[in-house]
Amino acid sequence: MIGTHRLLSKDVIFRDLGLVIVDEEQRFGVEHKEELKKARTNIDVLSMSATPIPRTLEMAITGIREMSNITTPPEERHPVLTYVGPYDEKQVTAALHRELLRDGQIFFLHNRVESIDRVALRLKELVPEARIRVAHGQMGERELEDVILGFWQRDFDILVCTTIIESGIDIPNANTLIVDRADAFGLSQLHQLRGRVGRGRERAYSYFLYSPDKPLTEVAHDRLTTIATNTDLGSGMQVALKDLEIRGAGNMLGGEQSGHIAEVGFDLYMRMVGEAVEDFKVGYVDVNPRIKECKVELPITAHLPVEYVPAERLRLDLYRRLADCVDGAGLAAIVAELQDRFGELPEPASSLIEVARVRTLAKSKNLTEVVWQGKFLKVAPIVLPESAQLRLLRTYPGSLVKQATSSLLVARDSAPNWLENASVGDTSVLSWTIEVLNNL
């Protein structure tokens, strides 16, 4: 059955419901999702959105819900050229003329019903040759349908409308969008509106304009900056993440849709929720053991050069995967992938792999810190019996065992002579570090 929010009403009862697919998930409020929760113990729910609301995105990031990204655009689709700036009639006139010259159509969005007709008359004065119609939610159903169908059939050139076009409108010939008072819209709204143009093969333009007479609020400035910088196809995820940062995640288990985590900080909050989710899953489903963090600081040059992996997002993903590796098999898979996609590893990348190898070895011994400090290599936390302490002190003279901090300081003086002259980037540093860890 295909339907609207009406399907979530209490008087609609399904005999054997197995799957619910929610399209344009950002249009559904908390109450609708609570109705879904009541039945989701024995049904599957698939939610789809170009801009998931912060609370849903938060659940996906922390592991409460599963998430997949589709970032491949349709063939021959171009990114929408986006301009953000103060309202200027000359610029608006030029934009309208340019679209009309290539026989295209225009969305002009003015979200105030009481003044929308005056805006349409003013546009008629600016561009007398254009055919203009108005559409808004207070019109009759049949009248509104006639306007939209007329626009689709190219009966007129400019549709002056409200946000009723935000979703569900697909008109390939409309490739210019002008949004009046864009500072009054939400971030996900702006991204959805921009998606109304550029749906064909033509290059599309979007103008997000604000009043030059009124100062922008800090939040409005952040929203407009975000929409101006994230113009690539498939950038909805970045827009939604910024929306999450601006608005807060809200109460994930209650009814509130907004809320802030400034007292804890975003990064720490994400870790805390992630750990709570993993603890809850243990005993219910077969999950991977929690990934322990381990700080490794060694005096060598280790990174993925920009010339080797050009895409910033891909480099960050590879850094994350290397940091999360727990065994040699995972490292070998990443090395094979790098060689297959980018060729032989340059020296800094090879060093990065060895640093990751040190980290996996340290994790296997439940260490959280392997750091070079002055004349020592600090390893912590570690609790050694007296016999093991004596053996290590004989192997590495000058080392220190600090019981108070459960740490071991291995003296670099005990290292081979060739290590004393090792330069930054020398793999001998890694070799000796691995040797020390193997002897623990």
FIRONU-691563 format. One line per 10 residues: number of its first residue (from 1); their letters; for each residue z, y, x of C-alpha. Coordinates in steps of 0.5 Angstrom, whole numbers, always signed. Example, Ala and Ser with C-alpha at 12.3 -4.5 7.8 and 13.67 -1.06 7.14 Angstrom:
1) as) +16/-9/+25 | +14/-2/+27
! end
This chain:
1) migthrllsk) +0/+0/+0 | -2/+7/+3 | +2/+13/+0 | +6/+19/+2 | +14/+20/+2 | +14/+18/-5 | +14/+11/-2 | +21/+12/+0 | +24/+14/-7 | +29/+9/-9
11) dvifrdlglv) +26/+7/-15 | +20/+4/-11 | +22/-3/-9 | +18/-8/-5 | +18/-15/-6 | +17/-18/+1 | +16/-12/+6 | +15/-14/+13 | +11/-8/+16 | +12/+0/+15
21) ivdeeqrfgv) +7/+5/+19 | +9/+12/+19 | +3/+17/+21 | +5/+24/+23 | +12/+22/+24 | +14/+29/+25 | +13/+31/+18 | +18/+26/+16 | +26/+29/+16 | +32/+25/+17
31) ehkeelkkar) +33/+23/+10 | +27/+20/+10 | +29/+16/+16 | +35/+14/+14 | +32/+11/+8 | +28/+7/+13 | +34/+5/+17 | +37/+2/+10 | +31/-3/+10 | +29/-4/+18
41) tnidvlsmsa) +34/-10/+19 | +29/-15/+17 | +22/-10/+17 | +18/-8/+23 | +17/+0/+24 | +11/+3/+27 | +11/+11/+28 | +6/+15/+30 | +5/+22/+32 | +2/+27/+37
51) tpiprtlema) +9/+31/+38 | +15/+26/+36 | +21/+30/+34 | +26/+31/+39 | +31/+26/+36 | +26/+21/+36 | +23/+22/+43 | +30/+22/+45 | +31/+15/+42 | +25/+12/+46
61) itgiremsni) +27/+15/+52 | +34/+12/+52 | +31/+5/+50 | +34/+5/+43 | +27/+5/+41 | +21/+2/+44 | +15/+7/+46 | +8/+7/+48 | +3/+12/+50 | -4/+13/+48
71) ttppeerhpv) -7/+18/+53 | -15/+16/+53 | -18/+21/+49 | -25/+20/+45 | -31/+20/+49 | -34/+27/+50 | -28/+31/+48 | -26/+37/+52 | -20/+40/+53 | -18/+46/+48
81) ltyvgpydek) -19/+53/+52 | -12/+56/+50 | -10/+64/+50 | -4/+67/+49 | -3/+74/+48 | -1/+80/+44 | -6/+81/+38 | -12/+86/+39 | -17/+87/+34 | -22/+88/+39
91) qvtaalhrel) -21/+81/+42 | -21/+78/+35 | -27/+81/+33 | -30/+78/+40 | -28/+71/+39 | -30/+71/+32 | -37/+74/+34 | -38/+69/+39 | -36/+63/+35 | -41/+66/+29
101) lrdgqifflh) -47/+66/+35 | -47/+59/+36 | -46/+57/+28 | -39/+55/+29 | -33/+56/+24 | -27/+59/+25 | -19/+58/+23 | -15/+64/+22 | -8/+62/+21 | -4/+67/+18
111) nrvesidrva) +3/+64/+15 | +5/+69/+10 | +2/+68/+3 | +4/+75/+0 | -1/+79/+5 | -6/+73/+7 | -11/+77/+2 | -10/+83/+6 | -12/+80/+12 | -18/+77/+10
121) lrlkelvpea) -20/+84/+7 | -19/+87/+14 | -23/+81/+18 | -29/+82/+13 | -29/+90/+15 | -29/+87/+23 | -34/+82/+22 | -38/+84/+15 | -43/+79/+16 | -38/+73/+16
131) rirvahgqmg) -37/+69/+10 | -29/+69/+9 | -25/+65/+4 | -17/+64/+3 | -13/+57/+3 | -6/+57/+2 | -1/+52/-2 | +1/+56/-8 | -7/+55/-10 | -8/+51/-16
141) ereledvilg) -10/+43/-13 | -17/+44/-16 | -18/+51/-13 | -15/+49/-6 | -20/+42/-6 | -26/+46/-7 | -24/+51/-2 | -23/+46/+3 | -29/+42/+1 | -34/+48/+2
151) fwqrdfdilv) -31/+49/+9 | -33/+42/+11 | -40/+43/+8 | -41/+50/+12 | -41/+54/+5 | -37/+60/+9 | -35/+61/+16 | -28/+63/+16 | -22/+60/+13 | -16/+65/+13
161) cttiiesgid) -10/+60/+11 | -3/+58/+12 | +0/+52/+16 | -3/+47/+10 | -8/+45/+16 | -3/+43/+21 | -5/+36/+20 | -10/+31/+16 | -16/+36/+17 | -22/+34/+21
171) ipnantlivd) -28/+39/+21 | -32/+38/+28 | -36/+45/+27 | -30/+49/+27 | -28/+50/+34 | -24/+57/+34 | -17/+58/+32 | -14/+64/+32 | -6/+64/+30 | -3/+71/+28
181) radafglsql) +5/+71/+30 | +5/+65/+34 | +12/+67/+36 | +14/+65/+29 | +12/+57/+30 | +15/+51/+33 | +12/+48/+39 | +10/+42/+36 | +7/+46/+30 | +3/+50/+35
191) hqlrgrvgrg) +0/+43/+39 | -2/+40/+32 | -5/+47/+30 | -9/+47/+36 | -11/+40/+35 | -15/+42/+29 | -21/+45/+33 | -24/+41/+39 | -26/+35/+35 | -33/+35/+36
201) reraysyfly) -37/+35/+42 | -37/+43/+43 | -32/+47/+47 | -26/+49/+43 | -22/+56/+43 | -15/+57/+41 | -12/+64/+41 | -4/+64/+40 | -3/+72/+38 | +4/+75/+37
211) spdkplteva) +6/+82/+35 | +5/+87/+41 | +10/+92/+38 | +16/+87/+37 | +19/+84/+44 | +19/+76/+44 | +25/+72/+44 | +27/+67/+50 | +26/+61/+46 | +19/+64/+43
221) hdrlttiatn) +17/+66/+50 | +18/+59/+53 | +14/+56/+47 | +8/+60/+48 | +9/+59/+56 | +9/+51/+54 | +3/+51/+50 | -1/+55/+55 | +0/+51/+61 | +0/+44/+57
231) tdlgsgmqva) -8/+44/+55 | -10/+38/+58 | -12/+32/+53 | -6/+28/+52 | -1/+33/+54 | +3/+32/+47 | +8/+28/+51 | +9/+34/+55 | +10/+39/+50 | +15/+34/+46
241) lkdleirgag) +19/+33/+52 | +19/+41/+53 | +21/+41/+45 | +27/+36/+47 | +29/+41/+52 | +29/+47/+48 | +32/+44/+41 | +36/+39/+44 | +36/+32/+42 | +41/+32/+35
251) nmlggeqsgh) +46/+27/+33 | +42/+20/+34 | +46/+17/+29 | +48/+22/+24 | +44/+27/+20 | +44/+33/+24 | +37/+34/+27 | +39/+40/+32 | +44/+40/+38 | +45/+41/+45
261) iaevgfdlym) +48/+37/+51 | +49/+43/+56 | +56/+41/+57 | +54/+35/+60 | +47/+36/+63 | +41/+33/+61 | +40/+28/+67 | +47/+25/+66 | +47/+25/+59 | +40/+21/+59
271) rmvgeavedf) +44/+16/+64 | +50/+15/+60 | +46/+14/+53 | +42/+9/+57 | +48/+5/+60 | +51/+5/+53 | +44/+2/+50 | +44/-3/+56 | +51/-5/+55 | +50/-6/+47
281) kvgyvdvnpr) +44/-10/+49 | +47/-15/+53 | +49/-22/+49 | +44/-20/+44 | +37/-20/+47 | +35/-22/+54 | +35/-16/+58 | +34/-14/+65 | +40/-13/+69 | +42/-5/+69
291) ikeckvelpi) +38/-2/+75 | +44/+1/+80 | +42/+7/+84 | +42/+7/+91 | +42/+13/+96 | +38/+12/+102 | +37/+18/+107 | +34/+16/+114 | +31/+21/+119 | +24/+19/+118
301) tahlpveyvp) +18/+22/+114 | +17/+17/+108 | +12/+20/+102 | +6/+19/+99 | +1/+24/+101 | -3/+28/+96 | -9/+26/+100 | -8/+19/+98 | -5/+19/+91 | -8/+26/+88
311) aerlrldlyr) -5/+26/+81 | +2/+29/+81 | +4/+25/+75 | +2/+18/+78 | +6/+20/+85 | +12/+21/+81 | +11/+15/+77 | +10/+11/+83 | +16/+14/+86 | +20/+12/+80
321) rladcvdgag) +18/+5/+81 | +19/+4/+88 | +27/+7/+87 | +28/+2/+81 | +25/-4/+85 | +30/-10/+86 | +27/-15/+90 | +21/-16/+95 | +16/-19/+90 | +16/-12/+86
331) laaivaelqd) +15/-8/+92 | +9/-13/+94 | +6/-12/+87 | +6/-4/+88 | +4/-5/+95 | -2/-9/+93 | -3/-4/+87 | -4/+2/+92 | -8/-2/+97 | -13/-4/+91
341) rfgelpepas) -13/+3/+88 | -13/+8/+94 | -14/+4/+100 | -10/+2/+106 | -3/+5/+106 | -3/+11/+111 | +3/+12/+116 | +8/+16/+111 | +7/+11/+105 | +8/+5/+110
351) slievarvrt) +15/+8/+112 | +16/+10/+104 | +15/+2/+103 | +20/+0/+108 | +25/+5/+106 | +24/+2/+99 | +25/-5/+102 | +32/-2/+105 | +34/+0/+98 | +33/-7/+95
361) laksknltev) +37/-10/+101 | +42/-5/+100 | +42/-7/+92 | +43/-14/+93 | +49/-13/+97 | +52/-8/+91 | +51/-2/+96 | +50/+5/+93 | +50/+9/+100 | +46/+8/+106
371) vwqgkflkva) +46/+15/+110 | +45/+17/+117 | +51/+22/+119 | +51/+25/+126 | +52/+19/+130 | +54/+14/+125 | +50/+10/+120 | +54/+10/+113 | +54/+4/+109 | +58/+4/+102
381) pivlpesaql) +62/+2/+98 | +64/-4/+102 | +70/-8/+103 | +71/-13/+109 | +76/-18/+111 | +79/-17/+117 | +75/-23/+121 | +68/-20/+118 | +71/-13/+121 | +72/-16/+128
391) rllrtypgsl) +66/-19/+128 | +62/-12/+126 | +66/-8/+131 | +64/-13/+137 | +57/-13/+135 | +57/-5/+134 | +62/-2/+139 | +65/+4/+136 | +64/+3/+129 | +69/+5/+124
401) vkqatssllv) +72/+2/+118 | +75/+7/+113 | +79/+3/+108 | +81/+9/+104 | +73/+10/+102 | +71/+3/+102 | +66/+5/+107 | +63/+3/+114 | +61/+7/+119 | +56/+4/+124
411) ardsapnwle) +56/+7/+131 | +49/+9/+133 | +51/+8/+140 | +51/+1/+139 | +44/+1/+137 | +38/-1/+143 | +36/+4/+148 | +29/+5/+145 | +33/+7/+138 | +36/+13/+142
421) nasvgdtsvl) +29/+16/+143 | +26/+15/+137 | +23/+20/+133 | +22/+22/+126 | +18/+17/+123 | +19/+12/+128 | +19/+5/+124 | +25/+3/+130 | +30/+7/+125 | +28/+2/+119
431) swtievlnnl) +28/-4/+123 | +35/-3/+126 | +38/-1/+119 | +35/-7/+116 | +38/-11/+122 | +45/-8/+120 | +45/-9/+113 | +43/-17/+114 | +49/-17/+119 | +54/-15/+113
! end
